[in-house]
């Protein structure tokens, strides 16, 4: 069984060289509305992710941006995660194609599809402060945890104490 996914581009009405490429399983109008809603949430501090198109929404307002279908793809309906990956692979093809078109200013900075990302997320990493092993994707969360901050504090106190003792030995 298949489902339809759309790769789209958003352009500024008065300068169609400003391009953002995305993909969706929804209608184009619903996706554009969602971009505008996410922008509103971002401006109010509710939504943390920053898309580069937001800089242009700030500059020109959201009403003068248009959305166009680049291509509709039949996606093998496996599950939500894998369906999204398939569509993101098509989206990445369009992003790569637009990057070679030097006349356009492509707003997409990040790759929409990179198979190595999943491998990197699950790669084990060692925290040099706590000596704890965790998944790479959890490292940032760990650095903000109370356990990590305590280890960091005690390490800093220990290092300062050791530094002072070394200083006292040299000057005595």
Secondary structure as UniProt FT lines:
FT   STRAND          2..12
FT   TURN            13..14
FT   STRAND          15..24
FT   HELIX           28..44
FT   HELIX           53..60
FT   TURN            63..64
FT   STRAND          65..76
FT   HELIX           80..99
FT   TURN            102..103
FT   STRAND          105..106
FT   HELIX           115..122
FT   STRAND          124..126
FT   TURN            128..130
FT   STRAND          133..135
FT   HELIX           136..138
FT   HELIX           139..143
FT   HELIX           146..171
//
